[in-house]
Amino acid sequence: MSEDDRTSSFFSQPGILAAVIGGAVVGLLCAILVVMFIVYRMRKKDEGSYALDEPKRSPANNSYAKNANNREFYA
């Protein structure tokens, strides 16, 4: 029995051929899901990360603190 006869008889069995094809399909689906998950996480990470042109407030300008007239402002 030669090398070619062994490989042809190996894939001629329907159970083994179905297992190889099924494994390839499942592996391809897993790879697609992993790529989609990576793209989703990268898009979610980029969401809202751009800088807005608003001036930063200093802690001294706290609107909840008492002012010079000792009047309190509540939100």
N, C-alpha and C positions, 0 to 999 in steps of 0.2 A: 504494500500500500504506500503510495507516494505522498508527498506533502500536499499536493493539490487535491488529492482524493480525500484527505482528512479535513481540509477546510471546506470543501464542497459538501461533504457529508455532515459537517458540524452545522452549517447554515441551512441545510436542507430539512433539518428537523423543525417542524412548525413551532414547537414550544420555545426553543432557543431563539429562533428568529423573532418571534413575538416579544420575548423578553428583551432582546437587544433593541428592537425598535421602540418598545415602551420605555425602556431606560433612557434612550436618546431623547424622546419627547419630554419625559419628566425632567431630565437635566436641562433641556432648552427652556422649559417653562420656569424652572428655578432661577436660571441665569437672567431671564427677562425680568422676573420679579425683583431680584437683587438690584439690577440696574435701575428699575423704576423707583425702588425705595431710596437709592442713593440720590437720584435726581430730585425726588420729593424733599428729602432732608436738606439738600443744598438750596433749593428754592425757598424753603421755610426759613433757613438761616439768613438768607439775603433779604427777607421781607422786613421792611421797617428799619433797615440799617443805614439808610442814607441820612445825611445831616440836614437838619432844617436850619434856616437862617434866623433863628430866634436868639436873642441875647440871653445869656445865662444869668439867672438871678443870684445875687450874692446872699449869703445867710443873714446879713445885716438888714436886708429889706424884707423881713418876715412880716406878712400882713396880719398875723395872729398875735404879734407882740403888742405890748402897751405903747401908746405914742406919748408925746411930750405932755399932753393935756390929761394924762391918766385915764383916758376913756378906752374902754375895751371894745373891740369889734369882733363879732361872732359870725361864723360862716353859716 
